[in-house]
Amino acid sequence: MIGILTFDKNEEHFFTNKHAYLGTVFASHVAIAVHNASIFEKTKEIALTDPLTKAKNRRAFFDFMVQEDKVFKRYGTVFSLLMIDIDFFKNINDRFGHQAGDKVLRDLVVTIKSDLRDSDIICRYGGEEFAVLLPSINEEAAFEIAGRIRMKGGETLTKAGSVQGITLSIGCADRLGPHIDGIDTLISMADRALYHAKKSGRNRSVRYSKISS
């Protein structure tokens, strides 16, 4: 990082060696402050990122969910949640080893991100389960996104050299509805839809509204 500090005075020979010295001291303090701020931001990013997949971790995910819920309560702007699980992931680790399993997780995050906007947030929720926050997206649109992710998942992972035959189960839910009292309820709804997808045979996406009505 390079910065330029400029002093200007409309008077010839105004600046002395003392001014130059004071300018150097001031610039040094500014440089230290900027460097410390940069370190703080990098440390903060590391603390909020899953080290294996580079997706957000659960702590960051809940922070984003809380902020999005505040927007919903103030403006009524809908948002949706996807809960994504890799089917039979334990079999991948058992058969091909944990390094292969780790590669599947990393490649899957890249695949999911390719279908997301900059405003969307992907988080490694735990193990082989991921959560995706979709601001300004209702459940119907989220279901379409889930379908693209699920269809591209196995194909992209195979091309990337990951294990073949990988499928995904996805649960979808949005924040609309008077029965939802907060993000915990929304997470529970998306989780229930995911459970229904897995119970129904896996390799599918399920909308919460379709199993709750």
VOTIFI-998951 format. One line per field, with one value per residue: residue in three letters; chain; x, y, z of N, C-alpha, C, O in turn. Coordinates in nm, 3 decimals. Example, Ala and Ser with C-alpha at 12.3 -4.5 7.8 and 13.67 -1.06 7.14 Angstrom:
residuo	c(ALA,SER)
cadena	c(A,A)
n_xx	c(1.319,1.285)
n_yy	c(-0.569,-0.225)
n_zz	c(0.780,0.708)
ca_xx	c(1.230,1.367)
ca_yy	c(-0.450,-0.106)
ca_zz	c(0.780,0.714)
c_xx	c(1.320,1.290)
c_yy	c(-0.330,0.003)
c_zz	c(0.780,0.787)
o_xx	c(1.424,1.341)
o_yy	c(-0.332,0.114)
o_zz	c(0.846,0.804)
END
This chain:
residuo	c(MET,ILE,GLY,ILE,LEU,THR,PHE,ASP,LYS,ASN,GLU,GLU,HIS,PHE,PHE,THR,ASN,LYS,HIS,ALA,TYR,LEU,GLY,THR,VAL,PHE,ALA,SER,HIS,VAL,ALA,ILE,ALA,VAL,HIS,ASN,ALA,SER,ILE,PHE,GLU,LYS,THR,LYS,GLU,ILE,ALA,LEU,THR,ASP,PRO,LEU,THR,LYS,ALA,LYS,ASN,ARG,ARG,ALA,PHE,PHE,ASP,PHE,MET,VAL,GLN,GLU,ASP,LYS,VAL,PHE,LYS,ARG,TYR,GLY,THR,VAL,PHE,SER,LEU,LEU,MET,ILE,ASP,ILE,ASP,PHE,PHE,LYS,ASN,ILE,ASN,ASP,ARG,PHE,GLY,HIS,GLN,ALA,GLY,ASP,LYS,VAL,LEU,ARG,ASP,LEU,VAL,VAL,THR,ILE,LYS,SER,ASP,LEU,ARG,ASP,SER,ASP,ILE,ILE,CYS,ARG,TYR,GLY,GLY,GLU,GLU,PHE,ALA,VAL,LEU,LEU,PRO,SER,ILE,ASN,GLU,GLU,ALA,ALA,PHE,GLU,ILE,ALA,GLY,ARG,ILE,ARG,MET,LYS,GLY,GLY,GLU,THR,LEU,THR,LYS,ALA,GLY,SER,VAL,GLN,GLY,ILE,THR,LEU,SER,ILE,GLY,CYS,ALA,ASP,ARG,LEU,GLY,PRO,HIS,ILE,ASP,GLY,ILE,ASP,THR,LEU,ILE,SER,MET,ALA,ASP,ARG,ALA,LEU,TYR,HIS,ALA,LYS,LYS,SER,GLY,ARG,ASN,ARG,SER,VAL,ARG,TYR,SER,LYS,ILE,SER,SER)
cadena	c(A,A,A,A,A,A,A,A,A,A,A,A,A,A,A,A,A,A,A,A,A,A,A,A,A,A,A,A,A,A,A,A,A,A,A,A,A,A,A,A,A,A,A,A,A,A,A,A,A,A,A,A,A,A,A,A,A,A,A,A,A,A,A,A,A,A,A,A,A,A,A,A,A,A,A,A,A,A,A,A,A,A,A,A,A,A,A,A,A,A,A,A,A,A,A,A,A,A,A,A,A,A,A,A,A,A,A,A,A,A,A,A,A,A,A,A,A,A,A,A,A,A,A,A,A,A,A,A,A,A,A,A,A,A,A,A,A,A,A,A,A,A,A,A,A,A,A,A,A,A,A,A,A,A,A,A,A,A,A,A,A,A,A,A,A,A,A,A,A,A,A,A,A,A,A,A,A,A,A,A,A,A,A,A,A,A,A,A,A,A,A,A,A,A,A,A,A,A,A,A,A,A,A,A,A,A,A,A,A,A,A,A,A)
n_xx	c(0.084,0.061,0.088,0.034,0.136,0.066,0.180,0.094,0.162,0.111,0.353,0.678,0.963,0.863,0.845,1.044,1.328,1.237,0.961,0.959,1.054,0.849,0.642,0.728,0.717,0.442,0.341,0.444,0.301,0.044,0.077,0.124,-0.122,-0.295,-0.190,-0.239,-0.517,-0.565,-0.465,-0.646,-0.888,-0.827,-0.788,-1.041,-1.189,-1.080,-1.169,-1.436,-1.463,-1.483,-1.213,-1.150,-1.327,-1.359,-1.601,-1.847,-1.850,-2.053,-2.091,-2.059,-2.266,-2.501,-2.485,-2.527,-2.784,-2.931,-2.907,-3.040,-3.293,-3.366,-3.393,-3.612,-3.812,-3.833,-3.879,-4.021,-3.904,-3.860,-3.673,-3.488,-3.397,-3.171,-3.107,-2.854,-2.745,-2.497,-2.556,-2.510,-2.248,-2.066,-2.001,-1.834,-1.604,-1.535,-1.484,-1.310,-1.140,-1.045,-0.923,-1.024,-1.289,-1.268,-1.198,-1.431,-1.604,-1.483,-1.495,-1.768,-1.857,-1.750,-1.902,-2.164,-2.141,-2.114,-2.370,-2.481,-2.561,-2.368,-2.466,-2.569,-2.522,-2.313,-2.270,-2.079,-2.249,-2.223,-2.022,-2.101,-2.301,-2.455,-2.556,-2.751,-2.808,-3.050,-3.110,-3.396,-3.538,-3.802,-3.966,-4.039,-3.869,-3.629,-3.644,-3.611,-3.346,-3.225,-3.275,-3.109,-2.858,-2.852,-2.867,-2.638,-2.444,-2.343,-2.245,-2.054,-1.875,-1.776,-1.640,-1.446,-1.281,-1.360,-1.529,-1.737,-2.093,-2.219,-2.482,-2.727,-2.932,-3.186,-3.338,-3.590,-3.700,-3.885,-3.901,-4.154,-4.486,-4.701,-4.657,-4.393,-4.152,-3.895,-3.540,-3.463,-3.689,-3.718,-3.484,-3.538,-3.759,-3.649,-3.470,-3.643,-3.765,-3.542,-3.494,-3.723,-3.671,-3.456,-3.569,-3.752,-3.615,-3.382,-3.154,-3.303,-3.502,-3.691,-3.972,-4.066,-4.326,-4.478,-4.488,-4.599,-4.852)
n_yy	c(-0.119,0.218,0.555,0.908,1.207,1.543,1.874,2.213,2.551,2.881,3.038,3.128,2.937,2.874,2.637,2.465,2.271,2.174,2.164,1.962,1.749,1.725,1.660,1.412,1.262,1.276,1.145,0.892,0.810,0.805,0.603,0.382,0.368,0.313,0.069,-0.089,-0.082,-0.222,-0.475,-0.536,-0.557,-0.776,-0.973,-0.979,-1.072,-1.327,-1.440,-1.468,-1.648,-1.970,-2.183,-2.395,-2.402,-2.137,-2.015,-1.818,-1.846,-1.995,-1.802,-1.557,-1.589,-1.582,-1.319,-1.181,-1.274,-1.164,-0.890,-0.882,-0.955,-0.737,-0.546,-0.656,-0.634,-0.360,-0.259,-0.451,-0.611,-0.903,-1.204,-1.504,-1.842,-2.102,-2.436,-2.659,-2.984,-3.232,-3.534,-3.849,-3.798,-3.898,-4.145,-4.074,-3.978,-4.215,-4.392,-4.266,-4.109,-3.840,-3.620,-3.617,-3.572,-3.316,-3.172,-3.195,-3.038,-2.783,-2.740,-2.746,-2.512,-2.319,-2.380,-2.322,-2.047,-1.951,-1.929,-1.730,-1.392,-1.093,-0.994,-1.210,-1.458,-1.722,-1.987,-2.213,-2.428,-2.646,-2.932,-3.116,-2.950,-2.661,-2.317,-2.073,-1.737,-1.533,-1.226,-1.017,-1.205,-1.425,-1.733,-1.887,-1.797,-1.859,-2.134,-2.191,-2.109,-2.293,-2.525,-2.489,-2.488,-2.746,-2.907,-2.830,-2.896,-3.175,-3.216,-3.008,-3.059,-3.307,-3.240,-3.083,-3.262,-3.383,-3.631,-3.854,-3.874,-3.726,-3.590,-3.343,-3.233,-2.999,-2.753,-2.501,-2.181,-1.881,-1.547,-1.447,-1.428,-1.438,-1.617,-1.648,-1.571,-1.483,-1.525,-1.775,-1.933,-1.927,-2.060,-2.310,-2.380,-2.397,-2.600,-2.807,-2.842,-2.931,-3.173,-3.308,-3.330,-3.507,-3.727,-3.796,-3.920,-3.795,-3.592,-3.370,-3.065,-2.891,-2.697,-2.515,-2.418,-2.595,-2.826,-2.758,-2.670)
n_zz	c(0.000,-0.091,-0.005,-0.045,0.096,0.103,0.140,0.118,0.040,-0.045,-0.067,-0.121,-0.033,0.218,0.373,0.609,0.729,0.968,0.930,0.739,0.890,1.084,0.913,0.823,1.061,1.113,0.886,0.931,1.158,1.049,0.859,1.024,1.155,0.940,0.857,1.084,1.083,0.849,0.919,1.121,0.975,0.811,1.005,1.118,0.898,0.869,1.107,1.054,0.854,0.706,0.727,0.552,0.322,0.255,0.263,0.445,0.804,1.070,1.267,1.130,0.951,1.111,1.196,0.953,0.899,1.111,1.052,0.805,0.886,1.037,0.837,0.705,0.904,0.923,0.662,0.529,0.339,0.167,0.235,0.166,0.261,0.199,0.279,0.241,0.172,0.130,-0.019,0.134,0.225,0.410,0.307,0.100,0.231,0.365,0.157,-0.028,0.117,0.343,0.225,-0.033,0.033,0.143,-0.085,-0.234,-0.077,-0.099,-0.378,-0.415,-0.290,-0.462,-0.688,-0.599,-0.546,-0.804,-0.896,-0.751,-0.642,-0.572,-0.336,-0.203,0.052,0.137,0.362,0.556,0.729,0.890,0.901,0.621,0.545,0.414,0.424,0.258,0.224,0.084,-0.005,-0.069,-0.214,-0.281,-0.171,-0.394,-0.602,-0.479,-0.478,-0.748,-0.782,-0.612,-0.756,-0.980,-0.857,-0.752,-0.982,-1.121,-0.943,-0.914,-1.177,-1.214,-1.004,-1.081,-1.318,-1.206,-1.095,-0.866,-0.660,-0.844,-0.913,-0.716,-0.526,-0.426,-0.156,-0.087,0.114,0.116,0.227,0.307,0.455,0.478,0.616,0.899,1.101,1.146,1.370,1.382,1.304,1.396,1.371,1.093,1.010,1.118,0.962,0.700,0.751,0.812,0.564,0.423,0.556,0.477,0.205,0.205,0.328,0.140,-0.058,-0.135,-0.341,-0.438,-0.433,-0.190,-0.105,0.181,0.212,0.068,0.214,0.449,0.416)
ca_xx	c(0.000,0.140,0.010,0.106,0.096,0.108,0.165,0.096,0.156,0.138,0.457,0.806,1.058,0.794,0.872,1.181,1.362,1.151,0.834,0.982,1.064,0.715,0.564,0.772,0.662,0.298,0.319,0.475,0.188,-0.068,0.108,0.103,-0.267,-0.353,-0.144,-0.313,-0.656,-0.564,-0.449,-0.773,-0.987,-0.790,-0.814,-1.187,-1.234,-1.040,-1.254,-1.572,-1.454,-1.448,-1.078,-1.140,-1.402,-1.360,-1.736,-1.864,-1.879,-2.186,-2.095,-2.085,-2.398,-2.604,-2.476,-2.595,-2.927,-2.989,-2.917,-3.145,-3.421,-3.396,-3.443,-3.747,-3.904,-3.850,-3.929,-4.100,-3.831,-3.851,-3.549,-3.505,-3.287,-3.152,-3.023,-2.803,-2.671,-2.442,-2.610,-2.418,-2.112,-1.981,-1.952,-1.722,-1.487,-1.498,-1.436,-1.203,-1.051,-1.087,-0.875,-1.124,-1.407,-1.239,-1.203,-1.573,-1.659,-1.430,-1.548,-1.911,-1.873,-1.725,-2.018,-2.278,-2.115,-2.131,-2.512,-2.528,-2.527,-2.271,-2.537,-2.604,-2.422,-2.304,-2.205,-2.066,-2.330,-2.169,-1.991,-2.129,-2.423,-2.433,-2.673,-2.739,-2.900,-3.085,-3.188,-3.493,-3.580,-3.906,-3.943,-4.051,-3.744,-3.523,-3.658,-3.549,-3.201,-3.188,-3.275,-2.988,-2.744,-2.855,-2.839,-2.500,-2.352,-2.273,-2.174,-1.938,-1.780,-1.712,-1.544,-1.337,-1.199,-1.412,-1.591,-1.853,-2.218,-2.259,-2.613,-2.756,-3.068,-3.196,-3.463,-3.609,-3.804,-3.866,-3.935,-4.292,-4.581,-4.713,-4.619,-4.247,-4.122,-3.754,-3.452,-3.459,-3.802,-3.688,-3.385,-3.610,-3.843,-3.563,-3.416,-3.750,-3.778,-3.426,-3.521,-3.825,-3.605,-3.374,-3.659,-3.828,-3.529,-3.263,-3.134,-3.419,-3.524,-3.826,-4.017,-4.134,-4.469,-4.544,-4.504,-4.665,-4.991)
ca_yy	c(0.000,0.340,0.677,1.034,1.316,1.667,2.001,2.321,2.687,2.978,3.130,3.070,2.903,2.874,2.515,2.448,2.133,2.136,2.123,1.832,1.649,1.705,1.590,1.272,1.201,1.263,1.042,0.763,0.775,0.770,0.473,0.281,0.356,0.246,-0.070,-0.156,-0.098,-0.330,-0.600,-0.560,-0.604,-0.910,-1.061,-0.991,-1.157,-1.464,-1.486,-1.489,-1.732,-2.111,-2.194,-2.496,-2.371,-1.991,-1.962,-1.760,-1.945,-1.978,-1.675,-1.452,-1.615,-1.531,-1.173,-1.138,-1.304,-1.063,-0.764,-0.895,-0.959,-0.598,-0.482,-0.708,-0.577,-0.216,-0.225,-0.560,-0.671,-1.047,-1.275,-1.649,-1.922,-2.237,-2.527,-2.752,-3.096,-3.328,-3.667,-3.960,-3.744,-3.987,-4.251,-4.019,-3.981,-4.353,-4.463,-4.197,-4.039,-3.706,-3.519,-3.612,-3.507,-3.173,-3.115,-3.185,-2.922,-2.660,-2.724,-2.717,-2.369,-2.247,-2.404,-2.248,-1.904,-1.915,-1.903,-1.631,-1.252,-1.043,-0.968,-1.337,-1.505,-1.866,-2.020,-2.354,-2.434,-2.753,-3.054,-3.108,-2.871,-2.520,-2.229,-1.960,-1.627,-1.468,-1.104,-0.970,-1.321,-1.502,-1.878,-1.941,-1.767,-1.935,-2.272,-2.197,-2.103,-2.422,-2.623,-2.471,-2.532,-2.892,-2.967,-2.801,-2.945,-3.298,-3.199,-2.922,-3.127,-3.411,-3.175,-3.028,-3.372,-3.437,-3.763,-3.856,-3.923,-3.647,-3.524,-3.248,-3.212,-2.858,-2.702,-2.358,-2.111,-1.736,-1.478,-1.401,-1.504,-1.389,-1.721,-1.648,-1.469,-1.446,-1.606,-1.914,-2.001,-1.942,-2.168,-2.435,-2.410,-2.444,-2.729,-2.906,-2.869,-3.013,-3.307,-3.368,-3.364,-3.626,-3.837,-3.830,-3.988,-3.714,-3.539,-3.288,-2.941,-2.888,-2.570,-2.533,-2.389,-2.711,-2.935,-2.705,-2.635)
ca_zz	c(0.000,-0.103,0.013,-0.069,0.185,0.038,0.212,0.018,0.093,-0.152,-0.022,-0.159,0.074,0.348,0.449,0.659,0.765,1.080,0.870,0.674,0.997,1.139,0.811,0.825,1.182,1.094,0.785,0.993,1.243,0.961,0.799,1.128,1.178,0.822,0.862,1.192,1.037,0.750,0.993,1.191,0.878,0.770,1.118,1.128,0.788,0.902,1.217,1.004,0.734,0.723,0.669,0.446,0.201,0.237,0.282,0.577,0.908,1.131,1.339,1.032,0.894,1.201,1.192,0.831,0.914,1.202,0.978,0.703,0.956,1.074,0.714,0.683,1.002,0.901,0.529,0.473,0.226,0.189,0.206,0.172,0.312,0.149,0.356,0.141,0.230,0.033,0.010,0.163,0.227,0.490,0.219,0.023,0.319,0.396,0.038,-0.101,0.210,0.384,0.130,-0.140,0.090,0.154,-0.220,-0.269,-0.006,-0.159,-0.514,-0.406,-0.259,-0.587,-0.773,-0.546,-0.565,-0.945,-0.920,-0.655,-0.660,-0.473,-0.210,-0.140,0.148,0.157,0.488,0.593,0.850,0.974,0.827,0.477,0.529,0.385,0.426,0.165,0.251,-0.043,0.019,-0.170,-0.293,-0.213,-0.172,-0.530,-0.674,-0.412,-0.524,-0.881,-0.760,-0.554,-0.864,-1.061,-0.776,-0.739,-1.112,-1.159,-0.840,-0.950,-1.304,-1.194,-0.917,-1.160,-1.408,-1.125,-1.046,-0.741,-0.671,-0.930,-0.857,-0.599,-0.536,-0.319,-0.108,-0.051,0.170,0.089,0.303,0.309,0.581,0.476,0.697,1.036,1.197,1.162,1.471,1.381,1.220,1.444,1.308,0.950,0.997,1.146,0.846,0.591,0.794,0.798,0.420,0.388,0.610,0.391,0.079,0.227,0.361,0.018,-0.154,-0.162,-0.476,-0.473,-0.358,-0.132,-0.049,0.309,0.197,0.008,0.312,0.568,0.384)
c_xx	c(0.088,0.047,0.097,0.049,0.153,0.081,0.180,0.083,0.195,0.237,0.592,0.896,0.993,0.835,1.020,1.206,1.276,1.014,0.847,0.987,0.926,0.625,0.599,0.715,0.512,0.266,0.344,0.359,0.066,-0.046,0.084,-0.046,-0.335,-0.315,-0.220,-0.459,-0.666,-0.553,-0.580,-0.877,-0.957,-0.818,-0.963,-1.241,-1.199,-1.132,-1.395,-1.576,-1.417,-1.313,-1.066,-1.203,-1.400,-1.501,-1.741,-1.888,-2.013,-2.199,-2.128,-2.225,-2.509,-2.603,-2.551,-2.745,-2.996,-3.008,-3.029,-3.283,-3.463,-3.452,-3.586,-3.848,-3.931,-3.919,-4.017,-4.035,-3.806,-3.707,-3.572,-3.379,-3.288,-3.066,-2.984,-2.719,-2.622,-2.489,-2.498,-2.272,-2.017,-1.923,-1.833,-1.594,-1.440,-1.435,-1.313,-1.106,-1.096,-1.036,-0.971,-1.251,-1.388,-1.247,-1.348,-1.634,-1.612,-1.490,-1.697,-1.936,-1.851,-1.845,-2.138,-2.260,-2.138,-2.276,-2.567,-2.490,-2.425,-2.337,-2.576,-2.489,-2.428,-2.222,-2.191,-2.132,-2.281,-2.143,-2.010,-2.256,-2.389,-2.565,-2.647,-2.848,-2.923,-3.170,-3.278,-3.537,-3.688,-3.881,-3.949,-3.923,-3.628,-3.525,-3.595,-3.396,-3.150,-3.181,-3.150,-2.865,-2.738,-2.817,-2.693,-2.400,-2.273,-2.190,-2.045,-1.832,-1.707,-1.606,-1.423,-1.248,-1.243,-1.477,-1.716,-1.977,-2.266,-2.395,-2.634,-2.904,-3.077,-3.335,-3.471,-3.720,-3.778,-3.926,-4.080,-4.380,-4.583,-4.668,-4.469,-4.209,-3.975,-3.671,-3.445,-3.572,-3.776,-3.588,-3.451,-3.696,-3.760,-3.503,-3.520,-3.772,-3.662,-3.447,-3.622,-3.764,-3.525,-3.462,-3.734,-3.741,-3.402,-3.259,-3.256,-3.422,-3.669,-3.854,-4.094,-4.284,-4.546,-4.564,-4.577,-4.812,-5.081)
c_yy	c(0.124,0.460,0.800,1.141,1.446,1.787,2.114,2.456,2.783,3.085,3.063,3.053,2.904,2.755,2.504,2.300,2.083,2.091,1.984,1.721,1.618,1.630,1.442,1.197,1.175,1.150,0.903,0.716,0.734,0.632,0.360,0.258,0.281,0.098,-0.149,-0.181,-0.212,-0.466,-0.637,-0.616,-0.746,-1.011,-1.086,-1.084,-1.303,-1.523,-1.521,-1.585,-1.875,-2.135,-2.293,-2.449,-2.224,-1.935,-1.894,-1.871,-1.912,-1.845,-1.561,-1.466,-1.558,-1.379,-1.118,-1.162,-1.201,-0.930,-0.769,-0.897,-0.819,-0.522,-0.526,-0.642,-0.429,-0.185,-0.334,-0.629,-0.819,-1.096,-1.423,-1.717,-2.059,-2.314,-2.640,-2.860,-3.188,-3.468,-3.769,-3.914,-3.834,-4.098,-4.204,-4.023,-4.124,-4.423,-4.400,-4.122,-3.896,-3.597,-3.504,-3.542,-3.357,-3.104,-3.098,-3.061,-2.791,-2.635,-2.692,-2.570,-2.285,-2.260,-2.322,-2.098,-1.861,-1.885,-1.795,-1.489,-1.211,-1.023,-1.095,-1.387,-1.657,-1.894,-2.171,-2.369,-2.541,-2.877,-3.036,-3.027,-2.723,-2.444,-2.113,-1.859,-1.550,-1.344,-1.071,-1.082,-1.396,-1.652,-1.937,-1.919,-1.844,-2.080,-2.290,-2.194,-2.236,-2.529,-2.613,-2.521,-2.684,-2.960,-2.948,-2.867,-3.066,-3.285,-3.120,-2.990,-3.238,-3.352,-3.122,-3.137,-3.425,-3.572,-3.755,-3.905,-3.848,-3.583,-3.437,-3.252,-3.070,-2.827,-2.552,-2.302,-1.961,-1.676,-1.432,-1.487,-1.458,-1.490,-1.725,-1.535,-1.430,-1.545,-1.751,-1.995,-2.026,-2.055,-2.303,-2.477,-2.464,-2.580,-2.840,-2.943,-2.956,-3.157,-3.381,-3.411,-3.493,-3.748,-3.886,-3.894,-3.914,-3.667,-3.461,-3.162,-2.940,-2.750,-2.595,-2.513,-2.508,-2.825,-2.889,-2.674,-2.758)
c_zz	c(0.000,-0.087,-0.009,0.022,0.128,0.128,0.110,0.087,-0.018,-0.106,-0.046,-0.037,0.213,0.434,0.484,0.686,0.881,1.029,0.807,0.778,1.056,1.041,0.807,0.945,1.166,0.996,0.843,1.081,1.159,0.901,0.898,1.150,1.063,0.823,0.968,1.152,0.937,0.818,1.064,1.096,0.833,0.881,1.135,1.021,0.815,1.008,1.170,0.885,0.771,0.655,0.554,0.316,0.162,0.230,0.418,0.679,0.974,1.205,1.244,0.975,0.982,1.206,1.069,0.840,1.003,1.129,0.875,0.767,1.000,0.954,0.686,0.777,0.978,0.768,0.466,0.355,0.253,0.170,0.228,0.222,0.246,0.248,0.261,0.208,0.119,0.073,0.030,0.167,0.306,0.404,0.135,0.106,0.344,0.276,-0.024,-0.010,0.235,0.290,0.014,-0.091,0.102,0.018,-0.266,-0.204,-0.069,-0.297,-0.513,-0.377,-0.384,-0.680,-0.728,-0.571,-0.709,-0.980,-0.829,-0.697,-0.554,-0.337,-0.136,-0.052,0.158,0.282,0.500,0.729,0.946,0.892,0.679,0.448,0.512,0.391,0.330,0.196,0.121,-0.016,-0.100,-0.264,-0.215,-0.232,-0.312,-0.610,-0.612,-0.456,-0.662,-0.870,-0.706,-0.662,-0.950,-0.986,-0.772,-0.871,-1.152,-1.065,-0.882,-1.075,-1.285,-1.109,-0.991,-1.252,-1.332,-1.067,-0.912,-0.766,-0.757,-0.855,-0.735,-0.624,-0.412,-0.283,-0.053,0.004,0.151,0.178,0.294,0.436,0.586,0.565,0.841,1.141,1.222,1.257,1.474,1.301,1.267,1.382,1.161,0.928,1.020,1.028,0.730,0.624,0.780,0.652,0.372,0.435,0.522,0.257,0.093,0.254,0.236,-0.089,-0.191,-0.308,-0.524,-0.388,-0.311,-0.075,0.080,0.294,0.141,0.106,0.437,0.544,0.386)
o_xx	c(0.180,-0.059,0.218,-0.072,0.273,-0.027,0.270,0.004,0.301,0.208,0.617,0.905,1.059,0.858,1.108,1.118,1.245,0.958,0.758,0.933,0.890,0.543,0.511,0.669,0.462,0.176,0.274,0.323,-0.005,-0.139,0.031,-0.091,-0.420,-0.399,-0.262,-0.516,-0.763,-0.621,-0.619,-0.948,-1.047,-0.866,-1.007,-1.328,-1.280,-1.169,-1.466,-1.681,-1.331,-1.301,-0.981,-1.140,-1.435,-1.520,-1.650,-1.941,-2.079,-2.305,-2.214,-2.295,-2.601,-2.708,-2.627,-2.825,-3.107,-3.111,-3.104,-3.379,-3.581,-3.545,-3.670,-3.955,-4.039,-4.005,-4.079,-4.102,-3.738,-3.629,-3.664,-3.270,-3.392,-2.964,-3.071,-2.633,-2.697,-2.464,-2.403,-2.183,-1.899,-1.810,-1.743,-1.489,-1.320,-1.342,-1.222,-1.001,-1.173,-1.099,-0.997,-1.312,-1.480,-1.296,-1.382,-1.707,-1.692,-1.531,-1.746,-2.027,-1.925,-1.886,-2.205,-2.354,-2.176,-2.302,-2.688,-2.398,-2.400,-2.270,-2.613,-2.372,-2.533,-2.117,-2.278,-2.077,-2.296,-2.232,-1.944,-2.311,-2.307,-2.671,-2.535,-2.967,-2.827,-3.293,-3.243,-3.571,-3.669,-3.787,-3.871,-3.874,-3.538,-3.420,-3.533,-3.326,-3.046,-3.092,-3.093,-2.778,-2.631,-2.742,-2.631,-2.285,-2.150,-2.077,-1.939,-1.713,-1.588,-1.496,-1.312,-1.150,-1.171,-1.479,-1.793,-1.967,-2.346,-2.419,-2.568,-2.989,-2.987,-3.436,-3.371,-3.821,-3.664,-3.993,-4.125,-4.352,-4.477,-4.644,-4.423,-4.232,-3.934,-3.724,-3.423,-3.553,-3.806,-3.604,-3.422,-3.705,-3.796,-3.488,-3.488,-3.796,-3.682,-3.420,-3.608,-3.799,-3.526,-3.434,-3.773,-3.788,-3.323,-3.349,-3.306,-3.355,-3.759,-3.770,-4.177,-4.362,-4.666,-4.649,-4.614,-4.888,-5.201)
o_yy	c(0.135,0.466,0.795,1.164,1.458,1.800,2.110,2.473,2.768,3.204,2.954,3.140,2.931,2.770,2.529,2.216,1.965,1.992,1.900,1.612,1.502,1.547,1.357,1.084,1.068,1.069,0.807,0.598,0.640,0.552,0.255,0.144,0.196,0.012,-0.262,-0.285,-0.288,-0.561,-0.754,-0.711,-0.828,-1.122,-1.197,-1.167,-1.392,-1.640,-1.595,-1.600,-1.899,-2.109,-2.276,-2.456,-2.188,-1.818,-1.910,-1.978,-1.815,-1.783,-1.478,-1.366,-1.493,-1.316,-1.023,-1.080,-1.157,-0.865,-0.673,-0.846,-0.787,-0.443,-0.446,-0.601,-0.379,-0.097,-0.312,-0.697,-0.855,-1.035,-1.463,-1.659,-2.124,-2.263,-2.710,-2.831,-3.219,-3.513,-3.776,-3.983,-3.845,-4.141,-4.282,-4.065,-4.151,-4.503,-4.471,-4.076,-3.839,-3.492,-3.393,-3.463,-3.280,-2.992,-2.999,-2.986,-2.700,-2.523,-2.619,-2.510,-2.190,-2.163,-2.259,-2.030,-1.747,-1.822,-1.770,-1.469,-1.284,-1.034,-1.090,-1.359,-1.715,-1.834,-2.247,-2.327,-2.529,-2.924,-2.953,-3.036,-2.668,-2.500,-2.062,-1.892,-1.508,-1.356,-1.094,-1.057,-1.426,-1.693,-2.027,-2.010,-1.889,-2.143,-2.393,-2.268,-2.285,-2.615,-2.714,-2.587,-2.743,-3.058,-3.037,-2.892,-3.062,-3.334,-3.158,-2.980,-3.261,-3.406,-3.116,-3.108,-3.504,-3.621,-3.660,-3.967,-3.901,-3.528,-3.453,-3.272,-3.025,-2.869,-2.482,-2.368,-1.919,-1.744,-1.383,-1.605,-1.440,-1.453,-1.798,-1.418,-1.352,-1.637,-1.840,-2.111,-2.133,-2.135,-2.399,-2.595,-2.565,-2.665,-2.953,-3.059,-3.045,-3.251,-3.500,-3.516,-3.578,-3.859,-4.002,-3.919,-3.965,-3.697,-3.483,-3.152,-2.983,-2.693,-2.685,-2.585,-2.520,-2.912,-2.971,-2.655,-2.748)
o_zz	c(0.081,-0.149,0.007,0.025,0.107,0.185,0.025,0.180,-0.079,-0.107,0.003,0.049,0.313,0.554,0.402,0.669,0.889,1.077,0.820,0.758,1.074,1.081,0.791,0.933,1.199,1.019,0.810,1.079,1.194,0.893,0.862,1.164,1.086,0.794,0.943,1.183,0.938,0.780,1.067,1.130,0.819,0.854,1.163,1.048,0.789,1.001,1.237,0.822,0.856,0.536,0.467,0.210,0.050,0.194,0.499,0.645,0.938,1.204,1.273,0.954,0.932,1.220,1.080,0.795,0.972,1.144,0.858,0.710,1.001,0.967,0.648,0.735,1.009,0.761,0.363,0.278,0.349,0.097,0.299,0.226,0.236,0.295,0.207,0.291,0.026,0.185,-0.049,0.118,0.272,0.425,0.103,0.058,0.343,0.292,-0.067,-0.056,0.158,0.278,-0.033,-0.163,0.075,0.007,-0.330,-0.270,-0.090,-0.328,-0.599,-0.435,-0.409,-0.744,-0.810,-0.612,-0.734,-1.082,-0.828,-0.777,-0.459,-0.234,-0.019,-0.081,0.184,0.304,0.459,0.832,1.067,0.821,0.617,0.339,0.585,0.365,0.322,0.194,0.056,-0.005,-0.216,-0.380,-0.097,-0.300,-0.345,-0.677,-0.684,-0.470,-0.689,-0.940,-0.747,-0.660,-0.989,-1.044,-0.787,-0.871,-1.210,-1.103,-0.886,-1.081,-1.336,-1.138,-0.966,-1.264,-1.385,-0.998,-0.850,-0.879,-0.746,-0.749,-0.658,-0.732,-0.310,-0.369,0.018,-0.052,0.169,0.202,0.276,0.513,0.690,0.587,0.902,1.257,1.310,1.227,1.561,1.238,1.185,1.344,1.109,0.836,0.949,0.997,0.669,0.536,0.741,0.619,0.288,0.361,0.496,0.203,0.004,0.207,0.228,-0.200,-0.271,-0.388,-0.634,-0.285,-0.383,-0.005,0.088,0.357,0.163,0.083,0.521,0.639,0.361)
END
